[in-house]
Amino acid sequence: MEKIVFEKSEIRDFVKTTIAEKIEKLKNFIEFTLEASRDIKKTPKYDSMREEMQEEIYQMQRQLGALNDLKRNMAKVLNTATGKVQLGSLVITNKARFYISVSLGEFFFEGDRFYAISPESPMAKKMMGMKAGDEFTLNKIHQKVIEVL
């Protein structure tokens, strides 16, 4: 079996770009919804519609805040090679590929599936400090750490 080489800095840049794109898209949605709410006639008949739009704007602003937190947290993620699992590690197990960074979830990079997980997640906590060859079980799923980058 051919060994696949992963470039951690490219994965890090991809995650940062994905977050930036989500922020931009959400900003556009918020602006669009604000414009639409301004266009609604100011009559009692349309009050409930305006209220719903304001609630939607509020929810999107909360999401935007969370995405901005992810962006700030990504700035703290190390981009150096790590021998043991820590913040910034790319962990290849026999079951999956994990990027210990921020809670972004599943993403595909160059055709391969990865999971960007927070260091506070149960999976990351279980793997912290491990090195290649170590094994662990979480939720009845046994995994072996193949490589830590």
N, C-alpha and C positions, 0 to 999 in steps of 0.2 A: 504494500500500500504506500502510495506516495505521500510524503509529509507536506502538509499545506503550511506555508509561511504567512503569518499574519503581521501586518505592520500596525503596531498599536497607535502610533501617531495619526495614521490615516483614519482609524476607527474613532479616535478621540475627536478629530476634526469633523468626521461625519456626524457624530452625536451632537457636537456644538452647532453644526449647520442645521440639523434637524430641529433643534430647539429654537434657533433663530427664525427658521421658516414658520414654525408653529406660532411664534410670537407675532410675526408679521401678518400672518393669515388672520389671527384673532383680532389684531388691531384693525384690520380692514373690515371684519365682521362688525366690530363695535361701532366703527364710523358709519357703516352702512345702516345699522339699526338706529343710531342716533339721528341720521338724516331722515329715515323713514318715520321716526316718531315725531319729528318736527313738522312733517308734511301732513300729519293727521289733523283733521279739522278739530278746532277747539269747541266741541259741543258735548253735552253730557252723554250723548249716544256713543261717543268714541272713548269715553273715559276708561272703560275697562280694557280696551285694546291698548291704550297708552300705558296703563298700569302693567299689563303683561309685558310690553316691550321694555319698560323700565326694569322689571324683574329679570328679564333676559339679559339686559345690559349689565346689571349687577352681577349676575352669574358669570358672564364672560369676563368681567373685570377681576373677579376672584380667580378664574382660570389663568388670566394674564399674570396676576400676582404670583401664582404658583409656578408658571413657566419662567418668570423672571428670577424666582428663587433657584430653579434648576440651573439657569444660566450662570448665576452667581456661584453656585456650588460647583459647577464644572470648572470654574477658574481655579479651584482648590485641588483639582484632581491631578495627581502626579503623572508625568509623561515619561518617566524613567523606567528602565527595566527593574523588575522586582523578582527576587528569588522566592519570597514568601507572599502569600495572599495578603494584600492591603489595599487601601484606597488607591485606585489607579491601575490595579492589576487586571490583566486579561487572563482569565482562567479557563483553560480547555480541559473539560472532563470527558469521560467516555460517553456521556449522555448529551452534553450541551456546551455552549461557549458563553461565559459570563464576563461582562465588563463591569468591574466594581467602580461605580461612578455616581450616577444619579438614577432615580427611579423613573426611567423612560419606558421600560418594558421591552417587548420583542421588537427587533428591527432586522432588516436584511442588508448585508454589506457584501457587495461583489458576489451575490448569489448564495452566501452562507447566512444561516440564522444565528443571531446573537441575542443576548438579554442584557440590557443595561439595568443594573440593580443598585440600589442604595446600600451603603455599608451597614445601614440599620436593618436591612431585610434579614429574615431568618436564614436564608440561603447564604448570604454574605457572612453573617455572624458565625455560621457553622464552618465556613471555609477559612476564616481569618487565621493567619499564621501558618496555614498549611503550605506544603511544597509539593513538587512533582513526586508522585508515588504514593502520597497519602490517600486514604479512603475515608468516606463518611456516608452516613445514612440520614436522610431527612424525609419525612412523610413516607416512610417505608420504601424509599427509592435509594438504592445503593449506588454511589458514584465513586470513581477513582480520578484523582487529579492527574492528568497527563502532562500538562505544561502550565507554568505560570510565567507570564511575560510582563 
